[in-house]
Amino acid sequence: MTAANLAGAGLETILLDEKLAWEKPCGGGVTYKAYEKYPFLFENQTEKKVVTDSYIGAHKTGPVRMNLNQPLLIFSRKALNQLLLDRAERAGAQIEQERVTGIEQREKGWRLETRSGRIEADYVVVATGARNPLRDVGTAWTPEDTMVALGYYIPATQEHIDIQFLDRLEGYIWVFPRAGHLSAGICGRGETAQQLRVRLERYLDEKGINWRQGQLYAHMLPSLARRSWRGNRVSGHRWMAVGDAAGLVDPITGEGIYYALRSGDLASQVMEAGSFDPERAGEEYRARIEEDFLLDLEFGASFGQKLYLGRFLFKSIPSCIVAYMRRCPKLYEVMQDIFSGTQDYLTLRNRLFRNINGTVNEALVKFMFQRIIPEPPVGLRATAR
Ligand SMILES: Cc1cc2nc3c(=O)[nH]c(=O)nc-3n(C[C@H](O)[C@H](O)[C@H](O)COP(=O)(O)OP(=O)(O)OC[C@H]3O[C@@H](n4cnc5c(N)ncnc54)[C@H](O)[C@@H]3O)c2cc1C
């Protein structure tokens, strides 16, 4: 995204990626929020699944069927990466399959080491993902800021998505249909990869999905704790970090593709601006992502754990949500919007409390969320979209 925009604006842009288009471990789900902002994600010939049907289940509740009011696009990541690389190339970026083995800051720029030589650059945008090997740029990880995520690519088909919340797990299982296969996975905090894998395999067995024929994948999923957002290193002297390298992932849903594209777009906007000052661009970038989405994700991180692990009337909160979705149409609508990405965290409490207020069930829903979602900090309430 950044390379396409910068090259399109006439800047000399080199994109280095050691793998280029590859099947990055991922669900591949792209929300309405993403393709509404970036229509090229929808309007292309790249193979993708357009899904409008979902089943959401939780511990000891059968699944509730939810029609997605805006379809979810599901890509193979190899195909999505190729789509993005082709855009950058068409815009004039120089694409090189190279691993960056080191970066060294010079007085007015950078020297990048690759296996085949050195490259001098005025400015660096770090987009190296969650396993960023460049230690001094991008998020400084602590274990509490990540989730384990793993799954299987399974040769099978289905037309809907499944989301399953599990007892006492801060995380969830997904089954996403893609063109020609399923991406079925689990993400979670506080359990080992092996424990999560057992939970996933048990669930797939119960559903009759043959994971034994599938290919296992695993990766790190950034999921910053609330206190980590403030000190998060998203930029510095002549560098900016975008996407997972900057920890920019929704700490509740794990959505990261949108935030990678959006931060890449905002980084390029700062650099394209007529007033571009390489010494101050990092601060400007941080201010833009804060205003755009970072404060919302930070607020989400303040109640994500309670949402997964909290209890209400002796049941887990996800089980209550699934049960109340059946009885409370307004909650169902809120869930639809959360899935399409159009409901942010800063205005969630207000929306729930303003609209859900009539029946006994609605009163219970309201009471439950009152205990989970805090008031947004003063000042942010006004700016909430
Ligand atoms: C299991 C799993 C499921 C997920 N499902 C979803 C989902 O359904 N929807 C969603 O929105 N998000 C999902 N996410 C999150 C999403 O995958 C990431 O947020 C997103 O890929 C981030 O994009 P990125 O470009 O920042 O990083 P990446 O996609 O990780 O790309 C980083 C790139 O950097 C390259 N690289 C790294 N180091 C170097 C180096 N030294 N030199 C050269 N190149 C280098 C790599 O080759 C790679 O191509 C999921 C994540 C996981 C782990």
The ligand as a Tripos MOL2 file, in Angstrom:
@<TRIPOS>MOLECULE
LIG
   53    58     1     0     0
SMALL
NO_CHARGES

@<TRIPOS>ATOM
      1 C1         -3.3820  -17.2000   12.1910 C.3       1 LIG1
      2 C2         -3.7360  -15.7730   11.8790 C.ar      1 LIG1
      3 C3         -4.9880  -15.4840   11.3360 C.ar      1 LIG1
      4 C4         -5.3040  -14.1780   10.9950 C.ar      1 LIG1
      5 N1         -6.4940  -13.9220   10.3890 N.ar      1 LIG1
      6 C5         -6.8050  -12.6410   10.0060 C.ar      1 LIG1
      7 C6         -7.9960  -12.3570    9.2930 C.ar      1 LIG1
      8 O1         -8.7800  -13.2480    8.9520 O.2       1 LIG1
      9 N2         -8.2620  -11.0720    8.9600 N.ar      1 LIG1
     10 C7         -7.4040  -10.0530    9.3000 C.ar      1 LIG1
     11 O2         -7.7150   -8.8920    8.9980 O.2       1 LIG1
     12 N3         -6.2340  -10.3030    9.9500 N.ar      1 LIG1
     13 C8         -5.9100  -11.5720   10.2870 C.ar      1 LIG1
     14 N4         -4.7060  -11.8270   10.9070 N.ar      1 LIG1
     15 C9         -3.7450  -10.7250   11.0650 C.3       1 LIG1
     16 C10        -3.0420  -10.4470    9.7130 C.3       1 LIG1
     17 O3         -2.5300  -11.6600    9.1990 O.3       1 LIG1
     18 C11        -1.9030   -9.4510    9.8910 C.3       1 LIG1
     19 O4         -2.3430   -8.4060   10.7140 O.3       1 LIG1
     20 C12        -1.4300   -8.8720    8.5590 C.3       1 LIG1
     21 O5         -0.9180   -9.8680    7.7210 O.3       1 LIG1
     22 C13        -0.3460   -7.8140    8.8020 C.3       1 LIG1
     23 O6          0.2120   -7.4240    7.5950 O.3       1 LIG1
     24 P1          1.7200   -6.8930    7.5400 P.3       1 LIG1
     25 O7          1.9580   -6.5170    6.1160 O.co2     1 LIG1
     26 O8          1.9470   -5.9110    8.5950 O.co2     1 LIG1
     27 O9          2.6040   -8.1550    7.9300 O.3       1 LIG1
     28 P2          2.7850   -9.5480    7.1750 P.3       1 LIG1
     29 O10         1.5680   -9.8670    6.4020 O.co2     1 LIG1
     30 O11         3.2920  -10.4990    8.1890 O.co2     1 LIG1
     31 O12         3.9380   -9.2520    6.1250 O.3       1 LIG1
     32 C14         5.2590   -9.0180    6.5250 C.3       1 LIG1
     33 C15         6.1660   -9.2100    5.3340 C.3       1 LIG1
     34 O13         7.4990   -8.8550    5.6940 O.3       1 LIG1
     35 C16         8.3880   -9.7410    5.0830 C.3       1 LIG1
     36 N5          9.6290   -9.7160    5.8860 N.ar      1 LIG1
     37 C17         9.7690   -9.9510    7.2110 C.ar      1 LIG1
     38 N6         11.0470   -9.7750    7.5940 N.ar      1 LIG1
     39 C18        11.7240   -9.4080    6.4750 C.ar      1 LIG1
     40 C19        13.0870   -9.0660    6.2270 C.ar      1 LIG1
     41 N7         13.9930   -9.0530    7.1920 N.pl3     1 LIG1
     42 N8         13.4300   -8.7450    4.9680 N.ar      1 LIG1
     43 C20        12.5180   -8.7370    3.9670 C.ar      1 LIG1
     44 N9         11.2250   -9.0460    4.1430 N.ar      1 LIG1
     45 C21        10.8400   -9.3690    5.3860 C.ar      1 LIG1
     46 C22         7.6820  -11.0900    5.0970 C.3       1 LIG1
     47 O14         8.1790  -11.9080    4.0510 O.3       1 LIG1
     48 C23         6.2320  -10.6680    4.8640 C.3       1 LIG1
     49 O15         5.8430  -10.7510    3.5110 O.3       1 LIG1
     50 C24        -4.3700  -13.1310   11.2470 C.ar      1 LIG1
     51 C25        -3.1400  -13.4300   11.8130 C.ar      1 LIG1
     52 C26        -2.8160  -14.7340   12.1260 C.ar      1 LIG1
     53 C27        -1.4690  -15.0330   12.7020 C.3       1 LIG1
@<TRIPOS>BOND
     1     1     2 1
     2     2     3 ar
     3     2    52 ar
     4     3     4 ar
     5     4     5 ar
     6     4    50 ar
     7     5     6 ar
     8     6     7 ar
     9     6    13 1
    10     7     8 2
    11     7     9 ar
    12     9    10 ar
    13    10    11 2
    14    10    12 ar
    15    12    13 ar
    16    13    14 ar
    17    14    15 1
    18    14    50 ar
    19    15    16 1
    20    16    17 1
    21    16    18 1
    22    18    19 1
    23    18    20 1
    24    20    21 1
    25    20    22 1
    26    22    23 1
    27    23    24 1
    28    24    25 2
    29    24    26 1
    30    24    27 1
    31    27    28 1
    32    28    29 2
    33    28    30 1
    34    28    31 1
    35    31    32 1
    36    32    33 1
    37    33    34 1
    38    33    48 1
    39    34    35 1
    40    35    36 1
    41    35    46 1
    42    36    37 ar
    43    36    45 ar
    44    37    38 ar
    45    38    39 ar
    46    39    40 ar
    47    39    45 ar
    48    40    41 1
    49    40    42 ar
    50    42    43 ar
    51    43    44 ar
    52    44    45 ar
    53    46    47 1
    54    46    48 1
    55    48    49 1
    56    50    51 ar
    57    51    52 ar
    58    52    53 1
@<TRIPOS>SUBSTRUCTURE
     1 LIG1         1 GROUP 0 **** ****
